[in-house]
Amino acid sequence: MKPYSLARFLFNLPWYISNGYIKKVIQQIRYDGLKGIKGKIKRALNSNVRVAPVLAFADNDARQIYCGQIPPLNFRKPASRHTETIDIIICVHNAYEDAKHCIESVFKFTLEPFRIILVDDGSGEQTRDYLISLLMERPNVKLFRNEYASGYTRAANIGLKFSDAEYCLLLNSDTIVTEGWLDKMIKCQKSGDNIGIVSALSNTASWQSVPEVSNGNGDWAHNRLPEDIGLEQFSELLDKGAKQLYPRLPLLNGFCLMIHRSVIDSIGYFDEENFGNGFGEEDDYNLRAGKAGFQLALADDTFIFHAQSKSYSDERRIALCNENGVKLRKKHGDALLDTSVHIMKYNFVLEGIRTRTRIVAERERLIKNARERWVGKRILFLLHANSAGGGGNVIIQEARSMIKMGIDVRIYNLKRFRNGFEASYPDLDIPVIYGDRHGSFRKFASEFDIVCATAYYTVQECDFSSLGIIKTRPAYYIQDFEPYFLEEGDPEYGKAIKSYTSIPEMTHITKTEWNRLIVEHMTGAKATVIGKSVDIDLYCPRKLFPNRDKTIIAAMVRPDSPRRAPELTLEVMNEIAKTYGDKAVILVFGSDPKESFCDKDFWNANYKDPQVINLGKLSRYEMASLLSCVDVFADFSSFQAMGLTSMEAMACGCGVIVPKNGGSTEFVVDGKNGIVVDSTDKAACLKALRRLIDDHEYLYKLAYQAAGDICGYYPEKSAYKLLEACFE
């Protein structure tokens, strides 16, 4: 058994025992001896589950995917006011100002019922008197005092042993809590079975720190809040962007630790003998709780500011960490500690949260700057679409960003597409005007500052030269080079070519430099590149690591889009299914053979292996859910002007394969965050896909890097540049 597999097995041994799987192994050994014991263990452990819950966040989702079912996407919901009893235990040793700010924030932002248990661990006169005054003024405060400092662990146990509440929440005295913090943490605890301990995000909380974990000098990061954003706004922005994933983790930082009564009843209190002075006591407690079968969860919608150990110097803190780290390893073993640290350090969910936190202030500044420059401006997008598609999704995600910027954005679509469009976007929060194709919108075009075409067949509708409309400017949002979709002899080809130059005053916009160069080379029209974009708020990592027992592969197959190479894609998928059998789960989407207008001859000729599961057409929410479970997304198109689905896959933590021809190479770096292939070479496509299946560590490396890199292409950036191109 490989070291990582052994560590994983040891880490989850108590869970296996509690669920009866070790008994199955023993029965097998008794029946036919030790021969093939590794396989017996693997079969016993996989008889009902694929991997222990702590190692696979989306295990239940993955099982549904194995059967060709897309699990529903969970949407965030506000936390309701708690009714349970809770004791907030705050251990204080001097640091008067920090303690005062902490306690005041608790009273300000915590809804009753709650009680504060203060443990004064030998503080000086000023802090001592302040805590005594609270006891006199607040009926829900209980105070204990040690005349001499006994150490954090002993002080915490005083509070824990006194408490009789359903929840005990240990809160460092150098923290500042934020709006709704307690109710959100309780919501997290109630989100799953057997969650025993919950913690939160912070600026300084080891692995739970955002945006940075390390300071680059071998110590934990002390992240500062953005200069122009206060704590409350910062907390609100993180809450608004959180997905309430509540990842299950093996270790949680003790700066804010909410413990359910069942955990205390099961494993008792902190280990004073080994960790009496603090540092390491919470890791020990976490591991003990995990061994007892409890899950530990992170409330990813909760941010609490942490000033970081004013009661200890950095030197003393580091010394205690090193000393107690040795004790932890002696008590729990290297395998368990190494596996736990690996999970905390390298999982996709925390990396997704960190990378999005890095840009939260930047996104907010763009919104603020845009409002100062263009608030009240009006834009109409001509989007003639019957269903969801990449082009429409890009327009919608950037239109939503513009609305945040104070822009009045509308969409113009055809009346005959209304039912299909509204079914594809049931929650669309952008006003849509429905009319006919030729000119009905022109009666109110003068009400807009910009009318923007989104396909060649909508360009001529933006010619206002004969109407005497001066204020309204025409623009063309070019997301592809559409003549490539048509035969040169086709009359539509000529219309497509002419669309780029038919209106001299039109502003041309492209997503990629590749597309800009193609347009200029083929037509002479010059365009402004506003950059790639992807909805990183919808598409994000929802699993901790790639699946290990099966590699889940997804690809788009659209027979009506030859440039997407549907025949080649299915040929490759059929061969992979034949080669790997049940070691690979292969999913295709984008076309439904059941539809009356579908090319059934194509599917009959190419859909050969029953292990290749066709999911049909997907909504954007189904796509986000699918990519959350997928390990590899393969795009073997002949070219991609941008490659939106590849970007969405990367944002979800997938390894991607993209064609070398097109704009995808502007965000995929071969061998670093994805694989770039010559998609005209079937052997090269197969080789790339096989490598990601065969080399799990390589897949993990690419996907982890991709999940971070792609966050730089958030929609506000492109929306801002579009406004700049149109109005400046």
N, C-alpha and C positions, 0 to 999 in steps of 0.2 A: 504494500500500500504506500503511495507517495506521501511525503511529509505533509503536504497541504491536506490530502484526504484524511490522513491519520489525525491531524489536528482538528479537522472538522468533525470526525467521528467522536473524538474525546470530548470536544466542546458540547456535543449534543447527546452524549451518553446518558445523562439523567433523563433527558426528554424521551430517548428511546426506551429506557427502562420503564418510565411512567406510562408509556403507551403500549407496552407489551411486546415490543419487537425483539428484544434480547431473548425473551422466552422462545420465540420462533427459531432463533439461531441455535439455541441450546438443543431444542427438539431435533433439529436437522443433524446436529453433530452426533447426538445419541443414536440416530437412525442409521447413518452411513459414514461415521468417522470424520476425520479432519481433512480428508482429500477435497480440494477445491473450496476450502473454507472462505477465501476471499469472495468467490462468487455467491456462496450461501449467504454471507452477511449482506452483500449487495442486494440479492433477491429478497431477503427478508425485510430489509429496510425499505425497499421500493414496492412492497406488496400493496401497501395502501397509500403511501405518501412518496413524493419524489425526493424531497430533501427537507431537513428540519426547518421550521418556520423562521428561525433567526437568520438563516442564510439565504432565503429566497423570499423577498418581500411580496412578490406577485405570484406565489406558487399556485393559488387557486385560479388566478387568471390564466396562468400557463396551461393548466389542465383543461380549461375551457377551449383554449386555442388549439390544443392537441386534437380536439373533436370538431374543429372548424367553427366554433362559436366565439364571437367577439364579446368579451365581458363588458357590461355597461360601465361607462365612465362616471366616476363619482364626482359630483360637483360640491364645492365648498358650501357649507351652511353656517349661519351664525350660531354661536354658542348660547344656550339658554341659561337663565340664572339658576345657580345651584341651590339645592335645598339640604344637601348633606352637611353633616358636622365636619369642621376642618380646623385643625390647630396649626398655626404658622409659627414655627419654632425659629427664633433668631438668637444665635449665640453671639455675644458682644464682648470684645476685648479692646478697650480704648477706641481710638479712631472715632471720636465724638461726632464730627461733622458727617462722616459717612453713615454712621448709625442713625443719626437724626434724619438725614435725607431718605434713608431706606424706610424707616418706620413711618415717616410722613407720607411717603408714596404708597405704602400699603393701605393706610387709612383712606387716602384719596381715591385709589383705583380698585378697591376690593369691596364687593357687595357682600352683605351679611347673608347667612350666618358665618362668622369666623371668630376665632379667638387667637390672640397673640401670646405665645409663651416666650418670654425673654429670659435668657440665661446669661447673667453677667459674670463672665469668667475673669474675675480679678481686675476689673477696670479701675482707672484712677478716679479722683473725686468728681471731675466735671461730668464724665460719662455716667458714673454711678448715680449722681444726683438727678441727672436727666431721666434715667430709667425709673427711678423711684417716683419722680413727678408723674410719669405716665401711669404708673400703678394707681396713683391717687386720682388721676383725671379720667381714666378710661375704664369702664366696667368690664370690658372684654380683654383685659391685659392681666397676665399672671407673671410674676417675677421671681426668679431664683438667683441667688448670688453665691459665688465662690470667692472667699476673701483673697485667695491666691490662685493664679492661673493654673488650671489643670490640663489644658490642651483641648482642642476643638472636639475630638471624639468623645471625651468624657463629658464635656458640656452638652453636646448634642444628645447623648444618652439620657441625661437628666430630663430634658424636654420630652424625649420619646417615651420614657418610662412613666412620666406624669400623664401624658396624653391618653385620652380614651375615645378620641374622635375617629370617624371612619377614614379620614385622610390626615396624615401628618406631613406637613410641608416644611422641609428644612431650607431656610433662606439665609444666604450669607448677609452679614450686616453692611457690606459695602456694595449692595445692589440697589437699583431703582426699578421698581416694577412699573408696568404700563397698563393702559386701559384694557379691561376685560381679561387680564392675564390668568386669574384663577379659574374663571368659568371655562376658558379655552383649554386649560390643562385638564380639568375634570372631563370635558368633552372628549379629549384625546384618550383618557383612561377608559372611558365607556365605549370607545370605538371598536374594541375587539375583545375576544375572550381572554381572560387570564392576564390582562395587562396589570402588572403590580406596581411598577415605578414609572414615573413620567418626569421629563425635564424639558427645558426650553432652549431656544437659540439665544446667543449673547454676543457681545463684542469681544469678550474674553472668557472663554469657557472650554479650553482645549479643543477637542474635535468638533464641538458645537459652536465654535467661533465663526462669525461671518464678518467680512468676506474672507479674511485670511486666517489660516490655522497657525502658521509659523511666522516668526519675525525674521527668518533667514539666518539667524545666528545660533540656532540650536535651542531656542526657547519658544514658548507659546507666544502668539501675537497678542498685542494690546491694541486692538483696532480702535481708531478714533471715529467718531461720527462725522459725516460730511459737514464741512464748514457752514454751508448755507441751509442745512436741514437739522432741525432740533430733534430731540429724542422722541417726542410724541409723534411727530410727522414721520420720522424714520420707522418707528414701530408700526404706524398705520400703513405705510407703503409696503412693508414686509408682510403684514397681515393680509392686505388686499391682494398681493401676488401669490400668497401661499395656496397650496393645493390641498392642505389638510391630509397629507399622505401618511403622517404619523408612522414613520419608518421604525421597524423593530430593530433594536441595536443591542449589542452585548454589554456596552459600557455607557454610563451617563455621568455627566459632570455634577459634582456635589454642590455647586454654587446655588442651585435651586433644584431640589429633589422632592417630588411628591410621592409618598409611599402609602399604598393602600393598607388598611388594617390587616387584611389577610396575610400580607407579607410579614408583618411584624409578628403576628400570631404563629407563623410558620417557621421563621428563621431567627427571630429575636432581634437583637440590637447590634450596634457597631462593635467591632472587635477592639476592645480597649487594650488588650494584652500586646497585640502586635502593632496597632496603629493609634495609640493613645494620644499622641500629639497632633494628629491630623495628617492629611495627604496620604492617599491610598486607601483610607477607610471606606470611601464610597465605591472604589473599584472592587474591593473585597466584598462589599455588601451586594453590589450588582451581580458579581459572579455567583455568590451564594444564592441569590434570588433566582438566577437563571438555572442553576443546578436543581433548585426546588421546583422548577417547572413554570415559573412566572416569566412573562414577557416584559421587556423594557421598551418604552416608546418615546419618541421625541415629538413634542408639540411644535410642528414646523410653522405654525401661525402665531407663535408667541415669542416676543423678543423682550429680554430683560437686560438692562444695562448693568455691567459689573466693573467696578473700579479696580478689582484685583488685589486682594490680600494686603490691605494696609496694616493688618495686625502682624504680618510677617515681612521681613526684608526679602528681596529677590534671592539673595544668597542663602538665607535660611530655608526658603521655600524649595530651592533647587536641591539643597542638601537633604531635606526631608524626603523629597520625591525620589531621589536616588536610593536612599537608605530603605525606604518602604517598598520601592520597586523590587529589591532583592527579596524582601519578605513575601511579597505577593507571588513571586515566581516559586519560592520555596513551598508556599501553601497550596497554590493552584496548578503549578506545573508550567513549563515553558510552552508546551503545545497550545494550551488553552489561552495563555496570555498573547502569544504570537498571533493566533487566529483572531482573537478579539481585536487586537490593534490593527490587523490587516483590514478587518471589516470596517472599523471606524475611519481608517485613513483613506481607503481607496474606493468606497462604495459610490455608485452613480447618483443616488438620491441626494446625499450631502454635497457632492460636487455640483450637482445641478442647482441646489439652493445657494451655494457660495458664489457661483458664477453669476447668477441672476442678482444677487445682492451687490456685487461689484459695480453693476451698471444702474442700480436703482436711482441713484442721485443724478447720474448723467441723463437718464431718460426724463427725469422730472425737470431738469434744467432746460432741455429741448422744448418741452411742453410750455414752460414758462416763457422762454424766449420767443417762441412762435406766437403765443398770445399777445405779447408786447408788439410784435411786428404785423400780424395779420388777423387779429381777432375781428370777427364779423364778416370776413370775406366769404364768398359763396362759390362752390364748385359743384358741377353736375357731371357725373360719369355716365357715359353711354355704354351700358353693360347689357348686351342682348344675350341672355343666358337662360336656358331651360332647366339646368341642373348645376350642382356644385362642380367646380373644376379649379385647377391650379390658378388660372388667370383671374377668375372671379374671387377666389380666396385671397389672393394678393391685394386686389383692389379693396376688398372689404376690410382686411386687417389694417391697411394703411388709412382707409377712410375713418375707421374707428379712432386711430391715433390723431387724425386731423380734427375730429370732433372734440377730443380732449384739449386740443390747441385753440379751440374757440372758432373753428371753421364751420360754416353751415354747409354740410355735404348732403347731396341727394344722388340717387341712382335712377337712371332712366332705362326701363326695360320694356319689352313688347308685351302687349296684352295677352297674346296667345301663349306666352311663356309663364304667365303668372302662377298657375297652379304648381307646375314643376319647380319653379324658382322658390316659391314659398315653402314647398315641402322640403327642399334641400337646405333652406336656411330658416328653420321655424322660429328661431329666436333673434332674427335680424333686428338690430336696433338702429338701422339707418333708414330714413324715409325713402320709399321707392315710388316713382311715378311710372304708371303704365300707359302706353299709347301705341300708335302704329309706327311703322318703320320710316315713313317718308314725311318728315317735317312737322308732325303734330307738336313736337316739343318746341319748335321754333317760336311759337307764340309767346312763350315765357323765357326763351333763351336769354333775352336782354336783362332778365332779373339776376343772372349769374355773372360773376367775374370771369370764371373759366368754365368752358364746356370741353370735356376731355373724352376723345374717342379711345376705345380700348381694343379695336380690331379694324382691319382695313375697310370692311363694309360699313363702318360707322363714320369714317373720316369725312366723306362728302357732306354729311349732315352738319358738319361744323363749318361749312363755308357760308359765312354771313355777309360776304362782300356785296351781294345784290339786295340785301335786306336793310342796309343802312344802319346795321348794329355796329357801333364803334367800341363801346365799353367792353363787350364780351370778347375774351381772347380764346382762340382755339388751341387745343393741345392734343397730343397723341401719345398715349402711354403704350409704348412698344414693348411687349413682353416676349416676342418671338420674331422670326423673320418668316412671315406667312407665305410668301411666294414659294418657299421650299416645300410647302404642303400641297402644291398644285403642279399640274403638268404645264409646260411652257405653251402648249397650243390651246390651253383652256382660256376662254375669255376672262375668267376670274383671275387668272395669273396676271394679266395685264392690269386689271383693276388694283390688284394687290401691289404691284410694282409702282403704279402711278400714285398710290395713296400717300407715299412718303414725300412727294414733291408737289402735289396738286394745290396745296394751300401755302403760299410762300411765307405768310406771317405765322404759321403754326409752330408751336414749341414742341420739339420731339424729345422724348424721355425714354431711356432704356435702363434695364436693371444691371446689365453686365457690360464690361468693356468688349467682350467678344461680340455681343449683339450690336453694339455701337459701330464696331469696325465693319461688320457684315453689311449693315444698313448703308453706311457711307460708301463702301466699296461697290455695292450693287446698284445704288440709286443716287449717290452724291449728297443725300440728305445728312445734315449734321445733327447729332443728338447729345443730350446731357445725360451722363450716367449718374443715377441716384442711388445705386447700390442694391445688393441683394437684401432680402428681408424674409423673416419667418416669424410666425406667431409663437414666440418662446413662452408665452403665458399658457397657451393650450398644450403645446408640445413640450414635454419635459420628462426627465427620467422618473419612472415609477417603480422600477425594480432595482435592487441593490447591486446585482452582478448579472453577467450573462448566464443563461441557463447552462448547466453542465451535462445533464443526462441526455438532452436532445438539443440540437441547434435549430432554432426556429428561423425560417427564411421566408421573406416576402418579396414579391415582385409585382409590378403592374403589367397587365396584359390587356391591350385595347386593339382589337382587330381593325377598328376603323381609323387607327393612327399608325400608319406604316413606319413613321420615323421612330416609334417606340419599339420597333423590332419584335412584334408579338410572336412570330414563328420561332425566331432564335431564342427568345426568352423561354418559351415552353419546351423547346428542344433541350436546353440546358437543364431546366427543372426536371424534365422527365429522366434525363440521364443521372442527375443527382439522386433522385428518388430510387432509381434502380440500383445505384452503387451503394448508398448509405442505408437504405431500408428505414427501420424505425429509429435510427440515430438522427434523422433529420425530419423536421416537420416543415412542409413546403406549402405556402399559401400564396395564391394569386388573387388579384382584385382588379377592378376597373371596367369589367364587362360582364353582363349577366346573360348567359345563353338562353334563359327562359323568356327574355323579352322578344316580342314578335319581330322587331326590326334588327335583331342581332344576326351576325353572320354565323349561322349554324354550321355551314360547310367548314369554316375555319376551325371551329371547336371539334367537329367530328374528325377532322384530319390531324389535329395537333394535340388534343387533350387525351393522352394515351395512358398515363399512369394514374390509378385511382388514389395514390398517396398524395398527388398534387391536388390540394383542396381549393376550389374556386369560391371566393367569398362574395363575388359580384360587385356591384357598385356600393361605395361606402360614403357615408356622410363624414364631415370633418371630425365629428366627435367619435365616430366609429374608427376613423383613421388614427386619431390620437390614441385611442384605447389599444388598437392593434399594434401600433408601433411601440407602445409601452411594454409589450410582451415579446416583441421580435428581437432577435439577435443580429440578423443580417438583412439589409435591404439592398437588392441588386437591381441596377438600372443598366440595361444593355442597349439603350436607344442609340440610333445612329448619331444623334447629337441632342444636346439640351441647351436651349438659350440660357437657362439658369439651372433648373433642376430643383423645383420646390419640394417635391416629395423626399428627395435625398436630404435636403436641409431639415425637414421635419423629422426624418428618421435619426439624423445626427443629434438633434435636440432631445430626442427620447433616449439616447444612449445606445444606438445601433451602430454596428460596423457597416459601412456603405461601400458599394462598388459603383463607380460612375464612368461614363464614356469620356475618352480623352478629347473628343471633338465637342466643343461647346463651352458654355460658361461655367460648368460645374467645377472645372479646375481652378476657378478663382476663389473657391472656398475649401476644396479638397486638395490636400497635399499628399501625394502618393507615398504610402508607407508611414505617414505621420498620423493622420486622422481619417484615413480611408484608403481605398485602392482605386487607381485610375487605370482603365484598360482600353485597348483597341477593340471597340465593340464590333468591328467587322471580322474579328478573328474568334471563332467559336472556341477554339482550344484555349486561347488566352482567357476568355470568360470563364470557362470551366476551371482552369487552373487557379484563378483568383478566388472563386467561390469555394473550391476544395481547400485552399489554404486556410480560409477563415473557419471552416468546419474542423479541419484536422489540428490546427494550432490555436488552442483556446486562449493561451496567453497573448498571442498576437492579436486575436480578435478583441480581447479585453483592452489591450493597450490602445488600439485604434479607436474603439468606442468611447473609452474614458476621455481621451484627448478631444474627440469630436464633440462630446457633450459640453465641454467647456468652450471650445473655439467658436461654435456656432452661435453662442449667445451674443457675440459682437454684432450680429445682423438683426437687431431688434427693429420692429416696424417704425417706431418713432423717428429713427435716423433717416430712413428712406422717405417717410412722409415729410419731414422737415426739408430735405433736399428737393423734393418735388415742389413744394410751395416756393422755395427759393428760386427754382428754375422758372416757375410760371410767373412769379410776381417781380422778380428782380431782373 
